[in-house]
Amino acid sequence: MAYKMVTRARDDGSTETFKEYHRSKFIAFLLGFLFGALGLHFLYARNFVYFWLMLIFTFSIFYAVPYESVWSYSPAAIGLVTSLYYLAISKEKFFNIVNGYDS
């Protein structure tokens, strides 16, 4: 894992120690581009709730919707759009998303 331990002072004078993760935007883009329907780019970016929602959404779509329907391609389209978003945002914004500072 690529992380470092950081200690930060709080407003009340106490300190807190936590992990800061450093992830690559390009790898997040590749995972979203290749495996976006499964939500692996969310897993890489430590967005666990979105990962599970995407996984459940993907398998429910493939179970309930015929393959000829346009809805069967929606998980892949969502994965592609979010992977392009990860590629387009700044490194600081991606860092904040990975570490939970920004949603």
C-alpha positions as CSV (number, residue, x, y, z in Angstrom):
1,M,0.0,0.0,0.0
2,A,1.2,3.5,-0.8
3,Y,0.4,5.5,2.3
4,K,2.1,7.5,5.0
5,M,1.2,8.2,8.6
6,V,0.3,11.9,9.2
7,T,-0.3,13.6,12.5
8,R,-2.4,16.7,12.5
9,A,-3.4,19.1,15.3
10,R,-7.1,19.6,16.0
11,D,-8.8,22.9,17.0
12,D,-9.0,21.8,20.6
13,G,-5.3,21.2,20.9
14,S,-5.2,17.5,20.7
15,T,-3.7,15.6,17.8
16,E,-4.9,12.9,15.5
17,T,-2.9,10.3,13.5
18,F,-4.2,8.9,10.2
19,K,-3.1,7.3,6.9
20,E,-2.8,9.4,3.8
21,Y,-3.1,7.2,0.6
22,H,-1.3,8.2,-2.6
23,R,-2.9,6.7,-5.7
24,S,-2.3,7.3,-9.4
25,K,-5.0,9.0,-11.4
26,F,-3.9,7.1,-14.5
27,I,-4.3,3.7,-12.9
28,A,-7.8,4.7,-11.7
29,F,-8.6,5.8,-15.3
30,L,-7.4,2.5,-16.7
31,L,-9.4,0.5,-14.2
32,G,-12.5,2.5,-15.0
33,F,-11.9,2.2,-18.7
34,L,-11.3,-1.5,-18.7
35,F,-13.4,-2.7,-15.7
36,G,-15.7,0.3,-15.1
37,A,-18.9,-1.8,-15.1
38,L,-17.6,-3.7,-12.1
39,G,-16.6,-0.5,-10.3
40,L,-12.9,-1.5,-9.8
41,H,-11.8,2.2,-10.2
42,F,-14.0,3.0,-7.2
43,L,-12.3,0.3,-5.2
44,Y,-8.9,1.6,-6.2
45,A,-9.9,5.2,-5.2
46,R,-11.1,3.9,-1.8
47,N,-14.8,4.7,-2.5
48,F,-16.1,1.4,-1.0
49,V,-19.8,2.4,-0.9
50,Y,-19.7,3.4,-4.6
51,F,-17.9,0.1,-5.4
52,W,-20.5,-2.0,-3.8
53,L,-23.4,0.0,-5.3
54,M,-21.8,-0.3,-8.8
55,L,-21.3,-4.1,-8.3
56,I,-24.8,-4.7,-7.2
57,F,-26.2,-2.4,-9.9
58,T,-24.2,-4.3,-12.6
59,F,-25.3,-7.7,-11.6
60,S,-28.9,-6.7,-11.1
61,I,-28.9,-5.1,-14.6
62,F,-27.4,-8.2,-16.2
63,Y,-29.8,-10.5,-14.3
64,A,-33.0,-8.5,-15.0
65,V,-32.5,-6.8,-18.3
66,P,-32.2,-8.6,-21.7
67,Y,-28.9,-8.1,-23.5
68,E,-30.5,-6.3,-26.4
69,S,-31.7,-3.5,-24.2
70,V,-29.8,-0.2,-24.0
71,W,-29.9,-0.4,-20.2
72,S,-27.5,-3.4,-20.2
73,Y,-24.7,-1.0,-21.3
74,S,-25.4,1.6,-18.6
75,P,-22.9,0.2,-16.0
76,A,-20.1,0.4,-18.6
77,A,-21.1,3.9,-19.5
78,I,-21.1,5.0,-15.8
79,G,-17.7,3.4,-15.4
80,L,-16.3,5.2,-18.5
81,V,-17.7,8.6,-17.4
82,T,-16.3,8.3,-13.9
83,S,-12.9,7.2,-15.2
84,L,-12.8,10.1,-17.5
85,Y,-13.7,12.3,-14.6
86,Y,-10.8,10.9,-12.6
87,L,-8.5,11.7,-15.5
88,A,-9.7,15.2,-15.9
89,I,-9.6,16.4,-12.3
90,S,-6.4,17.8,-10.7
91,K,-4.0,15.7,-8.6
92,E,-5.0,17.6,-5.5
93,K,-8.7,16.9,-6.1
94,F,-8.1,13.2,-6.7
95,F,-5.9,13.1,-3.6
96,N,-8.7,14.6,-1.5
97,I,-11.2,12.1,-3.0
98,V,-9.0,9.1,-2.2
99,N,-8.3,10.3,1.4
100,G,-11.9,11.2,2.1
101,Y,-11.3,14.9,2.5
102,D,-13.7,15.7,-0.4
103,S,-16.6,13.9,-1.9
